[in-house]
């Protein structure tokens, strides 16, 4: 297991198995536990968007003290990593523009009434 430099609201770890990698997130504070559940809810339902690639949310578990979310691992850089290292202003603007378009698509999606299992 490795721990990337991220995760302000959750502890984030990458689980390395013989066949795959997974993301495991843990939240402790009540507010962040609610946010983690919302992340699970959105990821479980956003798969319905055509031409949209998002990590699969495999399992959400909560106890009285903490919540856990197991996710599919995507290889690549975060937007922040890309923007910090890219010197070409046009490329940086393009990535920011594409993130805005992606967020607009997410916000335009119809909200489901329940989580699909």
N, C-alpha and C positions, 0 to 999 in steps of 0.2 A: 504494500500500500504506500502511495506517495501522497504528499499534501501540497497542492499548488498554492501559489501566493495569490489567494483570493478568498472570498467568503466573509464578508463583513457581517452578514446576518445569520450565517450558518457556518459550521465547520464543514469543509469540503475535502474529501479524500478520493483518490483514484484507486480502485481495486484492480489489481493485475492478476488475472487467472491464466491458465495454460492456453485458453482459446480466445479470450476477450478481455476488454477492460470495461469497467463500470464506474459511474460517479455515485458516491454515497454522500448525502448531505445530512447534517444533524443540526437541529435548532433547539435551543434551550429556553430562551425567554418567550413568554406567552405570545407577545406581538409577532415575533419572528416565527413561531410555530404556526400561527395562523397564516402568515405569508407563505410558508413552505407548503402548507395544504393548498393554498390558492395556486401556487406554482404547479403542484400535482394536478389539480383540477383543470387548469388551462392546458397543460401538456396532454392530458388524457383526451381532451376534446378538440384540440387544434389540428389533430391529424386529419380532420374532415376537409381542411382547406386544400384545394387542388394545387399542385406544384409547390408545396411548402414542405420543407424538410425540417423536422424538429426531433429532438431526442425522445425516445419512448420512455414513459414513466412506468416502471415495472411494479413498484410497490411503495405504499405509504403506510407507515406504522407510527402510532403515537401512544405514549404512556403519560402518566401524570407529570413527569418531569421533562420529557423531551420528545421530539418528533424526528423521524427518519424518512428519507426519500431515496430510493434506488433508481438510477437513471441510466440510459444508454450513454456511452461515451462517444463523442465525436472528435475525431482527430482534427487539429487545426489551431489557429490562433484566435484569441479573443479580439474583438474590435479594438479594445484599448491597446493591446499589444501591437496590432497592425498600425494604428494611428501614431503610436509613440515611435515606431521604427521607420515609417514611410516618410521620406523627404519630399516626394513629389506632391505638390499642393493639389493638382488636378486629381490624382489618384485618391488622396485623402478626402477631397470633396465628394468624389464619386461614391466612396464607401459610406460616408455620412448620409448622402442622398438615398442610397439603396437601403440603409437601415431605416430611414424615415418612411420609405415606401413599404417596407416590410411591416413596420409597426402600424401603418395605416391599414394594411390588409388585415392584420390581426384585430384591430379595433372595429373594422367594418364587419367582421364575421358575426354571424348570428350566435347569440349565447344559448347554450343548451340548458335545459331545466335540471338535469341530473348528470352525474358523472357516468360515462359509458365504461363498462368493465369488459 
